[in-house]
Amino acid sequence: MQCSIVATAFSGDQVIITDIAGRKLKTIQNFQNTVIFSVDEIENGIYFLSLYHKQRLIGLEKLIVMH
């Protein structure tokens, strides 16, 4: 399964996916407007997507994975 993040108002420097304990699972860098990633390798659970622009946190979203 793939997820996509669309950031139409800005271009981000990176998206970091962390688990509920704060462990970093995946970092996606240098994207323009849309990020597409697979959650196949991520176990069921609750995760957070942190969107950074110029090393500043500009967005935080919850991701629930259920296979």
Secondary structure, 3 states (H helix, E strand, C coil): CEEEEECCCCCCCEEEEEECCCCEEEEEECCCCEEEEECCCCCCEEEEEEEEECCEEEEEEEEEECC
